[in-house]
Amino acid sequence: MIIASEKKWAAFLLAVLMVCVCALASAQSYKLGDEAEEIKTIQTALTKLEIYTGEITGHYGEKTEAAVERFQKLYALKTDGIANEKTIERLYEATGLSYDGGTTTSTSSSSSSSSSSTVLRYDSESDAVLQLQKDLTELGYYSNNLSGHFGTRTEAAVMEFQRKNGLSADGIAGPKTLEKLAEAMKKASSSSSSSSSSSSSSSSSVLKLDSRGDAVTNLQKNLKSLGYYKSGTVTGNFGPLTKEAVMQFQRDNGLSADGIAGAKTLAAIDKKLKGSSSSSSSSSSSSSSTNVTLMHGMKNSEAIKEMQTKLKALGYYNGNLTGNFGDLTYDAVVAFQKAQGLTADGMAGKKTLAAINACYTTGTGANTVSGTTTPSTGSTSSVASRARGVLNQNFYNWRRNYDNGEYCTVYDYSTGYSWKLRIMTKDAHMDAEPATAEDTAIMNKAFGGKTTWTPKCVWVTFSDGKTYLGSTHNTPHDPYHLRDNNFDGHLCVHFPIPMETAKKIGPYATSHQEAILEGWAETQRLAGY
């Protein structure tokens, strides 16, 4: 009897163990045809991200598989439509759920100012988006209109916040991002209050929201002369426009962007005013330096003259090389900033000057001026010089050097056209979208005015100035983010990978590698090797 009892107990334990193992395995991987309670959670999470539009059934059907595949592509995961452990973990992270071997719990905190169900992403429009923009502005990440519409500028600001706060930079403001944002706002608020209390002995030197008097009047006048308080009126009252102008100045000059004009900020404004009245002294520094801010009204500056020379070569400036920052220079800077996806404020700060230097060095960007679609073929020597700088390197060795959301410039050496792309993901190849409608028009012109899947070998320059050999097409296909570029989808850019690997991926990947091999031979010829 004892032996029989032991056998029953052993059988029971074995059954329990098998159930646990099966449950764990199924919780970590789901595919077409599977049914499970957790699949409902997966479908709900995909619905939150506006990727899945079907019913919450717990059945892993074709719609679920397609949604998972789309999610994987967006988040640079292996695109097979199977919800494995890595995919589920990434999905739950994006929607504010924690994943621990199949156990899902909400990560939202009761102290968070946002609901755990809140997911703000591209094209959202609500009061929540407006609050998001206000918070990002307060923290120095966003400097555009407070519209309540989640556009490309808001997305870029979210990505920048995520990068600097250890979050996945996907541009989607989900529960984790919003919670982190609330923490940052709380910290900024306490920091500002402690700052103001510690400086009470010299309160006259700390100007902030609701401050009044001659000191504020002087601040507004100074900011206006430096080009930061353009739309405001000199009133002597420190309102939202004054705070916004102070924050913009602080951002451009490496200060903490809290909107409070304390001793450091006021000293920096004073120094900048002296520099603008005698900016010729800046010529002692390198004219290509990006550690200066050039703005309207400055005169007799070698740095401005150098910038004018480069903008002229790139096709943005058609005035005389005077070294004076007048209206023509201002318009040229704005046009360049718009073409490069920068804040179009007409001030040449660190980012703008670095972008001008990069475009000038690589010879790109000349034909992205508004209304221009003429090839910038350049001289034989300039093409040869550019060809010598092209890198033919295995994509898998360098693809993670650049973040999703960054911009790169494509140059078609066969036509002389170039256009900008925004990077979406980088897996076996790079998915990207034309930055603007103008970039789409130029790209299509390079392809002879027709849409085609036929690969074209090109040179692609990234944010660090490095140029890589690649191959692309101009046929739009899902998914995509940008809605105002006349390109309803994304395109693929392939870079060198081993031919054996390409053949395993499929015929289309192979065709791109064949185009790259031919393109490399032509690049070598153009380089004069």
C-alpha positions in Angstrom: 0.0 0.0 0.0 2.9 2.3 0.8 4.5 1.6 -2.5 1.3 2.3 -4.4 0.8 5.5 -2.5 4.4 6.6 -3.3 3.8 5.9 -7.0 0.6 8.0 -7.0 2.5 10.9 -5.3 5.4 10.6 -7.8 2.9 10.6 -10.7 1.2 13.7 -9.2 4.5 15.6 -8.8 5.4 14.7 -12.4 2.1 16.0 -13.7 2.5 19.2 -11.8 6.0 19.7 -13.1 4.9 19.1 -16.7 2.1 21.6 -16.3 4.5 24.2 -14.9 7.1 23.6 -17.7 4.5 23.7 -20.4 3.0 26.9 -18.9 6.4 28.6 -18.8 7.3 27.6 -22.3 4.0 28.7 -23.7 4.3 32.0 -21.8 7.6 32.7 -23.5 6.8 32.0 -27.1 3.6 32.2 -29.2 3.0 31.6 -32.9 0.2 31.3 -35.4 -2.5 29.0 -34.2 -1.7 29.2 -30.5 -4.3 30.0 -27.9 -3.5 31.3 -24.4 -4.6 33.9 -21.8 -1.4 35.8 -22.2 -2.1 36.2 -25.9 -4.9 38.5 -24.8 -2.4 40.6 -22.9 -0.2 40.7 -26.0 -3.1 41.8 -28.2 -4.1 44.5 -25.7 -0.5 45.8 -25.6 -0.4 45.9 -29.4 -3.7 47.7 -29.4 -2.3 50.4 -27.0 0.5 51.0 -29.5 -2.1 51.3 -32.3 -0.5 48.4 -34.2 -3.3 45.8 -33.7 -6.9 46.5 -34.6 -8.5 43.1 -34.2 -10.5 41.7 -31.3 -8.9 40.6 -28.0 -9.5 36.8 -28.3 -6.5 35.0 -26.9 -6.2 33.3 -30.3 -2.9 33.9 -32.2 -4.4 34.5 -35.7 -3.0 36.2 -38.8 -3.8 39.7 -37.6 -1.9 39.1 -34.4 1.0 37.6 -36.3 1.1 40.6 -38.6 0.9 43.1 -35.7 3.8 41.3 -33.9 5.8 41.3 -37.1 5.2 45.1 -37.4 6.2 45.7 -33.8 9.4 43.7 -34.3 10.3 45.7 -37.3 9.7 49.0 -35.5 11.8 47.9 -32.6 14.7 46.3 -34.5 13.9 42.8 -33.4 14.1 39.6 -35.5 11.1 40.0 -37.8 9.4 36.5 -37.8 5.9 37.3 -36.3 6.6 35.0 -33.4 6.1 36.4 -29.9 9.1 35.0 -28.2 10.5 36.0 -24.8 12.5 38.9 -26.2 9.6 40.3 -28.2 7.2 40.0 -25.3 9.6 41.7 -22.9 10.2 44.6 -25.3 6.4 44.9 -26.0 5.6 45.0 -22.3 8.3 47.6 -21.7 6.9 49.8 -24.4 3.4 49.7 -22.9 4.4 49.9 -19.2 4.1 46.2 -18.2 6.9 44.3 -16.5 7.7 40.9 -17.8 9.2 38.1 -15.7 9.0 34.7 -17.5 5.3 35.1 -18.3 4.2 37.2 -15.3 2.9 40.6 -16.3 2.3 43.4 -13.9 1.8 47.2 -14.4 4.9 49.3 -13.7 2.9 52.5 -13.2 3.4 54.3 -10.0 0.7 55.8 -7.9 2.9 58.9 -7.8 3.0 59.2 -11.6 1.0 62.0 -13.0 0.0 59.9 -16.0 -2.4 57.0 -16.2 -0.9 53.6 -16.8 -3.0 53.3 -19.9 -1.6 56.5 -21.5 0.5 56.0 -24.6 1.3 59.2 -26.5 2.9 58.7 -29.9 3.2 60.3 -33.4 0.0 61.9 -34.6 -1.7 61.9 -31.2 -3.6 65.0 -30.4 -4.9 65.8 -26.9 -4.5 67.8 -23.7 -2.1 65.0 -22.5 0.2 65.8 -25.5 0.0 69.5 -24.7 1.1 68.8 -21.1 3.9 66.5 -22.5 5.1 69.4 -24.6 5.0 71.8 -21.7 7.0 69.4 -19.5 9.6 68.8 -22.2 9.8 72.6 -22.7 10.3 73.1 -19.0 13.1 70.5 -19.0 14.8 72.0 -22.0 14.1 69.3 -24.6 11.4 71.0 -26.7 11.4 74.5 -28.0 8.6 74.6 -30.6 4.9 75.5 -30.5 2.7 74.1 -27.7 0.1 72.7 -30.0 -1.2 69.6 -28.4 -0.3 67.7 -31.6 2.4 65.0 -31.4 4.5 65.8 -34.5 8.1 65.1 -35.5 9.5 67.8 -33.2 7.7 66.3 -30.2 8.8 62.8 -31.2 12.4 64.0 -31.5 12.2 65.7 -28.0 10.8 62.5 -26.5 13.6 60.5 -28.0 16.2 62.9 -26.7 14.7 62.7 -23.2 14.6 58.9 -23.4 18.2 58.7 -24.5 19.4 60.9 -21.6 17.3 59.0 -19.0 18.3 55.5 -19.8 15.1 54.6 -21.7 14.7 52.9 -25.0 14.6 55.9 -27.5 11.6 54.9 -29.6 9.9 58.3 -29.5 6.7 56.9 -27.9 5.7 58.4 -24.5 4.4 55.4 -22.7 3.9 54.8 -19.0 7.6 54.4 -18.3 8.6 57.5 -20.1 5.8 59.6 -18.6 6.7 58.3 -15.1 10.4 59.3 -15.7 9.2 62.6 -17.0 7.1 63.2 -13.9 10.2 62.4 -11.7 12.3 64.8 -13.7 9.7 67.6 -13.4 9.5 67.0 -9.6 13.3 67.2 -9.3 13.5 70.3 -11.5 10.8 72.0 -9.3 12.6 71.2 -6.1 15.9 72.3 -7.6 14.3 75.6 -8.7 12.8 76.3 -5.3 16.0 75.4 -3.4 17.9 77.6 -5.9 15.6 80.6 -5.2 15.7 80.1 -1.4 19.5 79.8 -1.3 19.8 83.0 -3.3 17.4 85.1 -1.2 20.3 87.2 0.1 20.8 88.4 -3.5 17.3 88.1 -4.8 17.8 91.2 -7.1 20.2 89.0 -9.2 17.7 86.2 -9.7 14.9 86.9 -12.1 12.2 84.4 -12.7 8.5 84.0 -13.6 6.4 86.9 -12.1 9.5 89.0 -11.3 8.9 92.7 -12.0 11.0 95.9 -12.3 13.9 97.6 -14.1 16.0 94.5 -13.9 13.4 92.5 -15.9 13.1 95.4 -18.4 16.9 95.4 -18.9 16.8 91.6 -19.3 14.1 91.7 -22.0 16.0 94.4 -23.9 19.2 92.4 -23.8 17.5 89.2 -24.9 15.7 91.1 -27.7 19.0 92.5 -29.0 20.5 89.0 -29.0 17.5 87.7 -31.0 15.8 85.7 -28.3 12.9 87.8 -27.3 11.7 88.7 -30.8 7.9 88.4 -30.4 7.7 89.8 -26.8 7.2 93.4 -25.7 9.5 95.1 -23.2 7.2 95.4 -20.2 9.3 94.8 -17.1 7.1 91.8 -16.2 8.7 88.3 -16.3 6.0 86.3 -18.1 6.0 83.0 -20.1 7.5 84.6 -23.2 10.4 86.0 -21.2 10.9 82.6 -19.5 10.9 80.9 -22.9 13.5 83.3 -24.2 15.7 82.7 -21.2 15.4 79.0 -21.6 16.4 79.2 -25.3 19.4 81.3 -24.4 20.4 78.8 -21.7 20.1 75.9 -24.0 22.2 77.5 -26.7 24.9 78.4 -24.3 25.3 75.2 -22.3 23.5 76.4 -19.2 20.8 74.6 -17.2 17.6 75.4 -19.0 15.4 76.2 -16.0 14.1 79.6 -17.3 15.5 81.4 -14.3 17.9 84.2 -15.0 20.4 83.8 -12.1 23.9 85.1 -11.8 25.4 82.7 -14.3 22.8 83.3 -16.9 23.0 87.1 -16.5 26.7 87.0 -16.8 26.5 84.9 -19.9 24.1 87.3 -21.5 26.4 90.2 -20.6 29.3 88.4 -22.1 27.3 87.6 -25.3 26.3 91.2 -25.6 30.0 92.3 -25.4 30.9 89.7 -27.9 28.3 90.8 -30.5 29.5 94.4 -30.3 33.1 93.5 -30.8 32.8 90.0 -32.4 35.9 90.5 -34.5 37.8 89.4 -31.4 36.4 85.9 -32.0 38.6 85.6 -35.1 41.4 84.3 -32.8 39.5 81.1 -32.4 39.1 78.6 -35.3 36.7 79.8 -37.9 35.3 76.3 -38.1 34.7 76.1 -34.3 31.2 75.1 -33.2 31.7 76.5 -29.7 30.2 79.9 -30.7 26.7 81.1 -31.4 26.4 83.4 -34.4 23.2 85.5 -34.7 21.6 88.4 -36.4 23.3 91.8 -35.7 26.8 90.5 -35.2 29.4 92.3 -37.4 33.0 92.0 -38.6 33.4 88.3 -37.6 35.7 85.9 -39.4 33.5 83.0 -38.1 30.4 84.6 -39.8 32.5 85.1 -43.0 33.5 81.4 -42.9 29.9 80.3 -42.4 28.8 82.5 -45.3 31.5 80.9 -47.5 30.2 77.4 -46.7 26.5 78.3 -47.0 27.3 79.9 -50.4 29.1 76.7 -51.6 26.1 74.6 -50.4 23.7 76.8 -52.4 21.9 78.5 -49.4 23.6 82.0 -49.5 23.9 84.3 -52.5 25.1 87.5 -50.8 28.6 89.0 -50.4 31.1 87.5 -48.0 31.0 90.4 -45.5 31.4 88.8 -42.1 28.2 90.7 -41.1 25.1 88.7 -39.9 22.4 90.5 -41.8 19.0 89.5 -43.2 20.4 87.5 -46.2 22.6 85.5 -43.8 19.7 85.0 -41.4 17.5 83.7 -44.3 20.3 81.4 -45.5 20.7 79.9 -42.0 17.0 79.3 -41.6 16.8 77.6 -45.0 19.7 75.3 -44.1 18.2 74.5 -40.7 14.9 73.6 -42.3 16.6 71.3 -44.8 18.6 69.6 -42.1 15.7 69.1 -39.7 17.1 71.5 -37.1 15.2 74.2 -35.1 14.8 77.0 -37.7 15.5 79.9 -35.4 18.1 81.6 -37.7 20.8 81.3 -35.0 24.0 79.3 -35.8 24.8 77.5 -32.6 26.8 74.3 -32.0 24.4 72.0 -33.8 23.9 74.2 -36.8 27.5 75.0 -37.3 28.4 71.3 -37.0 25.8 70.4 -39.6 27.2 73.1 -42.0 30.7 71.8 -41.5 29.6 68.2 -42.1 27.6 69.1 -45.3 30.5 71.3 -46.6 33.1 68.6 -45.9 31.1 65.8 -47.6 29.7 68.1 -50.4 26.1 67.1 -49.5 23.1 69.3 -49.1 23.6 71.7 -51.9 20.6 70.5 -53.8 18.2 70.4 -50.8 17.5 74.1 -50.9 13.8 74.8 -51.1 12.6 74.7 -54.7 15.9 73.3 -56.1 16.1 69.9 -57.8 19.2 70.5 -59.9 22.0 68.0 -59.7 25.1 69.2 -57.9 27.6 67.2 -59.9 30.6 69.3 -59.0 34.0 69.0 -60.6 35.7 65.7 -61.4 38.2 66.3 -58.6 35.5 66.9 -56.0 33.7 63.7 -57.0 36.9 61.8 -56.8 37.7 63.2 -53.4 34.3 62.2 -52.2 34.6 58.7 -53.7 37.9 58.2 -51.8 36.1 58.8 -48.5 33.4 56.1 -49.1 33.6 53.1 -46.7 32.9 49.5 -47.8 32.3 47.9 -44.4 30.2 45.1 -43.1 26.9 46.7 -42.0 26.7 44.4 -38.9 29.9 45.9 -37.5 28.7 49.6 -37.4 24.9 49.7 -37.7 24.5 50.4 -33.9 26.7 53.5 -34.1 23.6 55.6 -35.1 20.3 55.9 -33.3 16.9 55.4 -34.8 15.4 58.8 -35.4 18.6 60.3 -36.7 19.0 61.7 -40.2 21.4 60.7 -42.9 22.1 62.0 -46.4 22.0 59.9 -49.5 24.1 60.9 -52.5 23.4 59.3 -55.9 26.7 59.6 -57.8 25.1 58.6 -61.1 22.8 61.7 -61.2 24.4 64.1 -58.7 21.2 64.3 -56.6 21.1 63.9 -52.8 18.3 63.7 -50.3 17.8 63.3 -46.6 16.4 60.2 -44.8 15.2 59.6 -41.3 16.4 56.3 -39.8 13.6 54.0 -38.5 15.3 50.7 -37.7 18.5 48.8 -38.5 18.3 45.0 -38.6 19.4 43.0 -41.6 19.2 46.4 -43.5 18.1 49.9 -42.6 14.5 51.1 -42.9 14.2 54.8 -43.4 11.8 57.6 -44.7 12.4 60.7 -46.7 12.8 63.6 -44.3 10.5 66.0 -46.2 8.2 66.1 -49.3 11.1 67.9 -51.1 13.4 65.0 -50.3 10.9 62.6 -51.7 10.6 64.7 -54.9 14.4 64.8 -55.3 14.7 61.1 -54.7 12.1 60.2 -57.2 13.8 62.4 -59.8 17.0 60.5 -59.2 15.1 57.3 -60.0 13.9 58.8 -63.3 10.5 59.9 -62.0 9.2 56.4 -61.5 8.7 54.2 -58.4 10.8 51.0 -58.5 12.1 48.2 -56.4 15.3 48.0 -58.6 18.3 48.7 -56.4 20.4 51.7 -57.0 23.9 52.0 -55.5 24.4 55.2 -53.5 26.7 56.8 -50.9 25.2 57.4 -47.5 26.6 60.0 -45.0 25.7 59.8 -41.3 25.7 62.2 -38.4 29.4 61.7 -37.6 30.4 62.6 -41.2 31.2 59.0 -42.2 30.0 57.9 -45.7 29.2 54.3 -46.4 28.5 52.4 -49.6 24.8 51.3 -49.9 21.9 50.4 -52.1 18.3 51.6 -52.1 15.0 51.9 -53.9 12.1 54.3 -53.8 9.0 52.1 -53.3 7.0 53.0 -50.2 5.7 50.2 -48.0 4.4 49.8 -44.4 5.0 50.8 -41.7 5.9 54.5 -41.5 5.9 57.5 -39.1 6.2 60.7 -41.2 2.9 61.9 -42.6 3.9 65.1 -44.4 6.6 63.9 -46.8 4.5 62.6 -49.7 5.8 59.1 -49.1 3.3 56.8 -47.5 5.6 54.2 -46.2 9.3 53.5 -45.6 12.0 52.4 -48.0 15.0 50.0 -47.5 18.7 50.9 -47.6 21.0 47.9 -47.8 24.7 48.0 -46.9 27.5 45.5 -47.4 27.1 42.1 -45.8 28.6 38.7 -46.8 26.9 37.4 -50.0 26.4 34.0 -48.3 24.3 35.8 -45.6 22.3 37.7 -48.2 21.5 34.5 -50.1 20.1 33.0 -46.8 17.9 36.1 -46.4 16.5 35.9 -49.9 16.7 36.9 -53.5 16.0 40.6 -52.9 18.8 41.0 -50.3 21.0 39.2 -52.8 20.1 41.7 -55.6 21.1 44.6 -53.3 24.5 43.0 -52.6 25.0 42.5 -56.3 24.2 46.3 -56.9 26.7 47.1 -54.0 29.4 45.1 -55.6 28.9 46.9 -59.0 28.7 50.2 -57.1 32.0 49.6 -55.3 33.7 49.0 -58.6 32.3 52.3 -60.0 33.2 54.1 -56.7 36.8 52.8 -57.1 36.9 54.1 -60.7 35.6 57.5 -59.7 38.2 57.7 -56.9 40.9 57.1 -59.5 42.2 53.8 -58.1 
